[in-house]
């Protein structure tokens, strides 16, 4: 638990990030990239290794409870760009949760939220999932690429359609159809 409002100034605004990444994980231990629903298992304020700044540590877990992904959101740092990115992320989280502001990390714990996952390769370290964006959990966003045809038919009002539709798509690295 930690008080966020005492660490950031009142004149700093939250801004929503954008972008989408549709790659698929080759490593079976990694989650595929793209949007996934889950919940914030824990959130707390921590000091940086050098002790010169602070960040919000977030442990996000998939709804099935099987996978955990960590995120670090800079809120106090000597680098103003890092703080700006952190505040944008914090703003996206607030909007996704329907909050006007986040004053304490306790407001985040246990809350359901969707994240856009990516895979980060880091030299000598094994590849890992990273959170690139946060959004409100959506009942219209497909959970997996295999749900796309079903979702498209539901949007058109034809829920019982079993035909394969012929949408423009690109083949991902594993042959999965990824819509544009």
Steps between C-alpha positions, in 0.01 A plus 500: 500500500626848427379854458554609140362854513778614735761391245363666185411864452143624460581662165599171331236344275430136409504417128393173333766302307425334167620234257443129448741206465366171355804270513464152648737354760722215382591407857225289661566662841416842360155636438426605140522868426182700470214592733421275794265535797620458857522677832750694706609256767707760685626854459748680721746786493867399500829686498729471198824301540703818535247650741464814288144437386185301553274285286173313532560127483199318354448124500233423237353149479291336228138426592573126507770567762767317300729785389652798680653802323680783681502869409694798633347846463740787571339775705808670647818504293781735399402438137187707423420279197481193725261685731288615205471144370414381850227761542354414159488135605346588835238706316416206273458278805274757668279528190487122456381461858252788476688712755544875476835472675715250681613628838615172654620167361238328717241624245658266242522174693258231385359708212436336162674666206608409146865534397677496166787256536822492301808280515832657591830336409776628728843373395623253763161483672221271381212654307216625718156652471470874556192719532480767230154648565198478730132518408155429637399135474280474192229246428532574127878459471587139410697315767700307237553514125288183464199693632514761222255340256246437775532861619463639147181300446359618832570861407308447175211347695553148363603307813429155354717540192745209463647609167861606478516862401762630263642806673824665399769378733872446532669180601685522830832320559315183608243510220224645718269742330545849635234757390576854398 
